[in-house]
Amino acid sequence: MYRKASLLRFTTKRSKAIFVGLLFTATTASMLSFGVYSQIRSRIYDDAPGPRGYVARNTKTEQLPEIKSKVKELQIAAVVIAKEGTDEAVLQIGILNNSHKGVVAYEFSASNGDDFANRGTDGTIEDPDNPQVVIAPFGYSTFEWALGSIYQGMPIFLSAAKFADGSESGDIETIRMMRKDLQRARETKARERRAGQ
């Protein structure tokens, strides 16, 4: 009886030791493989062809290309990197509306002809039939764009705008894209109304 108990105790300790050893080995192997995978993935990403976004903490205002407006009514009044030198740094662009019309949507773009990044502000999305004015007549507004999503070295433009009176101004391709966005917003709103009935 004593021997059986002793043997059982020994077997349990031995099982625990084997289990702990296997667990340690499996954990170490998975950590090593994850590290190798992460390095490979990082290397693939770093060597990937194509344009790169700005690195927020390393980008200075003077490194940015000149930002121009293709919308005759809207003027680029200020360009600055807010929180410069940090990972939270963002491009801030001041826009001056030189017209008596309120702006309901506008779009910025960075492109070299092959690659394209864009971002905008749209007061028509929530209610396409009752758009919100995002820049008042003769008003001023600040637009923010994350540096990492802007391609390095590409010219940046205020490409197009839509006004409260329904008129549009700027690059025709961007205007077409904005029209499609508006149409999608209208269709989404119509579906929501039907679903609510």
Secondary structure, DSSP 8 states (H G I E B T S, - for coil): -HHHHHHHHHHHHHHHHHHHHHHHHHHHHHHHHHHHHHHHHHHHHHH--S--B--GGG--GGGS--EEES-TTEEEEEEEEETTTSTT-EEEEEEEE-SSS-EEEEEEEEE-SS-EEEEEEETTSS-TTS---SB-TT-EEEEEEEGGGSBTT--EEEEEEEETTS-EEE-HHHHHHHHHHHHHHHHHHHHHHHHH-
